[in-house]
Amino acid sequence: MEIEKLPTNKPLYEQVCEMIETQIIDGNLKMGDKLPTEKELVDICKVSRTVIREAMKVLKEKGWVETHVAKGTFVVRNLTKGVETSMNIEARINPDNWLRNLIDIRLIIEPENAALAAVNADQEDIARMKQAVNQMEKVLTDKDNMETFLEGDLNFHMAIVDATGNNLMRLIISPVVNLIHDFQKYHLYRVYRGKQRSQANHRKIMDAIERHDPEAARTNMNEHIIQVRDDINNIKAI
C-alpha cells in the first residue's frame, strides 16, 4: 500500500484515517483487502502505535474496516455503521422520541421506495423478496423464532431498497430498520398476531412490485409502516 505524505493541519490519527479512506475510495484498497499490520503502518506513516490504534478505532466506527482476531484488519466499507452508531447515540439522549422518529422516517421514505422498486425491479430482485417472504412464512406461528422472522423482514425491506436502483438509499434506510428490529426482537411477540399482520402486508407489497404497480406498492407499504407503528405503540402501552 502506497501512502502519500501526511498533511500537517489535522491530528495525526485523522490524517491516517483520511489516507486509508482515500486509498479505499480510489480503488487502491478493495473490499476484502487486508491492511498492513500495525507495525507496518507505524513504519509507513511515521507515527506512533497509539496514533495507528486510534485511527483504526475511527475507521471501524465509520464502517470502513473490520478486525478479525489472529487474521488482521480488512476493508469492508460497511458505511451504514457510522450512521447507525449516531442514531444509537441519539436514542440514548432522547429515549422517549427515538422510536417515533424512526417510524416517521420510514413513513416518509419506504412507500416511495416501494413505488420506485415496482418500476425498476428485475427478476433477481423479485426472487430475493420471495425468498425473504418464504423465510418469514416458515416461522410465522413459531413465537420462539422471532429472530429468524425479523431477519427475513430485514432482508425483504433491503431487497426493496436495492430494487430501487438508488445506491445511497441503503445508507439511509438500513440503520433505521436495524434499530427498529432491535426493539421488535424482544417485544414484538407481545403483540397479538403482529407477525401475521406484517406478513399479510409483505405479500401485498411484493405482489404489487411483481406486477410493476407503483401506486399499489406505495399504498401497501404505507399501510404496512402504519401497522408497525401501531404495534410498537401497543407494545409501549403494555
C-alpha positions in Angstrom: 0.0 0.0 0.0 1.5 3.3 -1.1 0.8 6.2 1.2 1.1 9.9 0.2 2.9 12.3 2.6 0.7 13.2 5.6 -0.9 16.7 5.6 0.0 18.7 8.7 -3.1 20.7 9.7 -5.0 17.9 11.4 -4.5 15.5 14.3 -2.3 12.6 13.3 -4.9 9.9 13.7 -7.3 11.9 11.4 -4.6 12.2 8.8 -4.0 8.4 8.9 -7.8 7.8 8.6 -8.0 10.1 5.6 -5.1 8.4 3.9 -6.6 5.0 4.2 -10.1 6.2 3.2 -8.6 7.8 0.1 -6.9 4.5 -0.7 -10.2 2.7 -0.5 -12.2 5.4 -2.4 -9.5 5.5 -5.2 -9.7 1.7 -5.5 -6.2 1.0 -4.4 -7.6 -0.9 -1.4 -10.6 -3.1 -2.3 -13.3 -4.9 -0.4 -11.7 -7.8 1.4 -8.1 -6.5 1.2 -6.0 -6.8 4.3 -4.5 -3.7 5.7 -0.8 -3.6 6.6 -0.1 -4.7 10.2 0.1 -2.1 13.0 3.9 -2.2 12.9 3.9 -1.8 9.1 1.5 1.2 9.4 3.8 2.8 12.0 6.7 2.5 9.6 4.7 3.7 6.6 3.1 6.7 8.3 6.0 7.5 10.6 3.7 7.8 13.6 3.3 6.0 16.9 1.3 2.8 17.6 -1.1 4.9 19.7 -1.9 7.0 16.6 -2.5 3.9 14.4 -4.7 2.3 17.1 -6.8 5.5 17.3 -7.1 5.7 13.5 -8.2 2.0 13.3 -10.8 2.7 16.0 -12.3 5.6 14.0 -12.2 3.6 10.7 -14.1 0.7 12.4 -16.7 3.1 13.8 -17.2 4.6 10.3 -17.6 1.1 8.8 -14.5 1.2 6.6 -12.7 -1.8 8.1 -13.2 -4.8 10.4 -10.6 -6.6 12.6 -10.6 -10.4 12.9 -8.6 -11.9 15.8 -5.4 -13.6 14.6 -6.2 -12.7 11.0 -5.8 -8.9 10.7 -7.8 -5.8 9.7 -9.8 -5.9 6.4 -11.6 -3.4 4.2 -15.4 -3.9 4.4 -16.9 -0.5 3.5 -19.9 -1.1 5.8 -20.8 2.6 5.6 -24.1 2.3 7.3 -22.3 1.5 10.6 -21.4 5.1 11.2 -25.0 6.3 10.7 -26.3 3.6 12.9 -23.8 4.5 15.7 -25.0 8.1 15.5 -28.6 7.0 15.7 -27.9 4.8 18.7 -26.4 7.8 20.5 -29.4 9.9 19.7 -31.7 7.1 21.0 -29.8 7.2 24.4 -30.1 11.0 24.5 -33.8 11.2 23.6 -35.2 7.8 24.6 -38.8 9.0 24.6 -38.9 10.1 21.0 -36.4 7.9 19.1 -38.8 5.1 18.0 -41.4 7.6 16.8 -38.8 9.5 14.9 -37.5 6.3 13.2 -41.1 5.3 12.2 -41.6 8.8 10.8 -38.5 8.4 8.6 -39.8 5.1 7.3 -43.2 6.6 6.6 -41.6 9.3 4.5 -39.1 7.1 2.6 -40.3 3.5 2.3 -43.6 4.0 0.4 -41.7 5.8 -2.3 -39.0 3.1 -2.2 -41.7 0.5 -2.9 -43.1 2.6 -5.7 -39.7 3.0 -7.3 -38.9 -0.7 -6.8 -42.2 -1.5 -8.7 -40.8 0.4 -11.7 -37.3 -0.9 -11.6 -37.3 -4.3 -10.0 -36.0 -7.2 -12.2 -36.5 -10.9 -11.7 -33.5 -11.2 -9.4 -34.9 -8.5 -7.1 -38.3 -10.3 -7.1 -36.6 -13.6 -6.3 -34.9 -12.0 -3.3 -38.2 -10.7 -2.0 -39.9 -14.0 -2.4 -37.1 -15.8 -0.6 -37.4 -13.4 2.4 -41.2 -13.8 2.5 -40.8 -17.6 2.4 -38.4 -17.4 5.3 -40.9 -15.4 7.4 -43.7 -17.8 6.4 -41.9 -20.8 7.8 -41.7 -19.3 11.3 -44.9 -17.4 11.2 -46.6 -19.4 14.0 -43.4 -20.0 16.0 -43.3 -17.5 18.8 -39.8 -18.7 19.8 -38.3 -17.9 16.4 -38.7 -14.2 16.4 -35.1 -13.6 15.3 -35.5 -15.7 12.1 -38.7 -13.8 11.2 -37.1 -10.4 11.7 -34.0 -11.5 9.7 -36.4 -12.3 6.8 -38.2 -9.0 7.4 -34.9 -7.1 7.2 -33.9 -9.0 4.0 -37.3 -8.2 2.5 -37.0 -4.4 3.1 -33.4 -4.3 1.9 -34.3 -6.2 -1.3 -36.9 -3.5 -2.0 -34.2 -0.8 -1.3 -31.8 -2.4 -3.7 -34.5 -2.8 -6.3 -34.9 1.0 -6.4 -31.6 1.2 -8.2 -30.5 4.0 -5.8 -27.2 3.1 -4.2 -27.5 5.8 -1.5 -30.8 4.5 -0.2 -29.3 1.6 1.7 -27.2 4.0 3.7 -30.3 5.9 4.8 -32.8 3.1 5.5 -30.7 0.2 6.7 -29.7 1.8 10.1 -33.3 2.8 10.7 -34.7 -0.6 10.1 -31.9 -2.3 12.1 -32.7 -0.1 15.2 -36.4 -0.8 15.0 -35.7 -4.5 14.7 -33.5 -4.4 17.8 -36.6 -3.2 19.7 -39.0 -5.6 18.0 -36.7 -8.6 18.6 -37.5 -8.5 22.3 -41.1 -7.2 22.3 -43.0 -8.0 19.1 -44.1 -11.4 20.4 -46.2 -9.5 23.0 -48.4 -8.1 20.2 -51.3 -10.4 19.3 -50.9 -11.6 15.7 -48.3 -8.9 15.0 -46.3 -11.2 12.7 -49.3 -12.4 10.8 -50.4 -8.8 10.0 -46.9 -7.9 8.9 -46.7 -10.9 6.7 -50.0 -10.2 5.0 -48.7 -6.7 4.2 -45.4 -8.1 2.9 -47.3 -10.3 0.5 -49.4 -7.3 -0.8 -46.2 -5.2 -1.3 -44.4 -8.0 -3.1 -47.3 -8.7 -5.3 -47.6 -5.1 -6.3 -43.9 -4.8 -7.1 -44.0 -8.0 -9.1 -47.0 -6.6 -11.1 -44.9 -3.4 -11.6 -47.8 -1.4 -10.0 -46.1 1.6 -8.2 -49.4 3.1 -6.8 -50.4 -0.2 -5.1 -46.8 -0.7 -3.9 -46.8 2.8 -2.4 -50.2 2.3 -0.7 -49.4 -1.1 0.6 -46.1 -0.1 2.1 -47.7 3.0 3.7 -50.3 0.7 5.4 -47.5 -1.7 6.5 -45.4 1.0 8.2 -48.5 2.4 9.9 -49.3 -1.1 11.2 -45.7 -1.4 12.5 -46.1 2.0 14.2 -49.4 0.8 15.8 -47.9 -2.4 17.0 -44.9 -0.6 18.6 -47.3 1.8 20.3 -49.3 -1.1 21.7 -46.0 -2.6 23.0 -45.1 0.6 24.7 -48.6 0.8 26.3 -48.3 -2.7 27.8 
